[in-house]
Structures are given as C-alpha cells and as structure tokens.
Amino acid sequence: AQSVTQLGSHVSVSEGALVLLRCNYSSSVPPYLFWYVQYPNQGLQLLLKYTTGATLVKGINGFEAEFKKSETSFHLTKPSAHMSDAAEYFCAVSDRNTNAGKSTFGDGTTLTVKP
Amino acid sequence: KAGVTQTPRYLIKTRGQQVTLSCSPISGHRSVSWYQQTPGQGLQFLFEYFSETQRNKGNFPGRFSGRQFSNSRSEMNVSTLELGDSALYLCASSYGGPGTGELFFGEGSRLTVL
C-alpha cells in the first residue's frame, strides 16, 4: 500500500520568499512521485515528476523537488514566490509496477502569497 | 493536442436521482481514471479504465460505476444520489502502459446534490 503525507495544509509566504512544501511518502516498492498544482475551479496540472535517474527534478514555473529515498521525502521548492503561485498543491505517488492511473494523493497544501 | 474534456461542468441534482458524467481523454491515451474531490476527503480514487476494461477500483460503493467505450471516452454514473456525493469529479487520462507517468486532468464536473 502507498500513502502520502503533506505537512501543513496551509503555507503562507511573502512575494519573493522561498517556497517549501513538504511531502513524505510510504511505498513498499520504488515509487513514481509527482507534484500537481490546482488553481480554483480547475483540474490538476503536473508540475514535475520523479521516475528514475537524477534525484533533483526541475519542473515548470521555476519549481523543483528532490527525491530523498533515505528520508522518504519529495519536498517541493521555489526560490522566489510569485503572486501567481497561489494555488493548491498536491503530492502524489504511484506504483512503478502498475501505472499512474491509480495514484495516491496527499491532502494538499494551499499556498498563499502575500504582496 | 486537445486536452481532457469533461461534461457537464456543473450540475445540480436532488437526492435519489442518478447522474452520468462524461470524459473525453487526450487523443491516443487509453487509460481514463476518475477521482472524487471533496474538502473533507481530498482526492479519492474511484476507478480506472483501460481498453474498455476496469483495471483498478477504489473503495466506493456500488452506486458508483463507470464504463469506457472503444474510442477511449469514458462515463461514470452515480445512482441514488446522496448529499455526501456532492463533489468535484475529476477525470484524468494517461497513455496507460505499465509504469508510465503523469495524469492529465480535465477541469472537472462539479456536482451538487440537494
């Protein structure tokens, strides 16, 4: 069984400040890991994914995440927050032995960016 | 390439009624998954269809059902609606092969049950 824990349901940062959204996962097999973003009244959009290879993954809009197997973590960061980053962010895990159709999502973290 | 299309975007039903939601995946994608999103429960996996067969199923009652057609379009049905079924229902498509990557989501169908 797989699970995802996102630490902090709400994170607030000032514009220009570092964004750090935390995600820890549990998986009995090597996982695929994803970060998605959801803007109000929209579906989810992929920010970045880790499948294999380099553990530091770069995504869209300046976001990146690092897969740390020893810590079972996949935290999302962005050096400088922009007002347009305000949204809800979801970490997800899927079993690389099956397929991404059945992903397990965290509860989400709402990011607020203050001017 | 057109994205995932879900219809209708919004609908209101009353308890006891049934509802059918539709999803057209990205061209070439053979897997369609459905998720229920609510403020209290977050994103919950309903089921996944691949090549017209249900391949994975979440922990939802039998009132929730789905199907996939030969063109990969999918529908989900909820019968005997309950107030707790009010949610955003998200459809996601993917290529569907083993070990493949991300999900591509539609904008969702927001169901309100009165």
Interface residues (C-beta under 8 A of the other chain):
Chain A: Y32 F34 Y36 N41 Q42 G43 L44 Q45 L46 K49 T51 F90 R96 N97 T98 N99 A100 G101 K102 S103 T104 F105 G106 D107 G108
Chain B: V4 S31 V32 S33 Y35 G42 L43 F45 E48 F50 R55 N56 G58 L90 A92 S94 G96 G97 P98 G99 T100 G101 E102 L103 F104 F105 G106 E107 G108
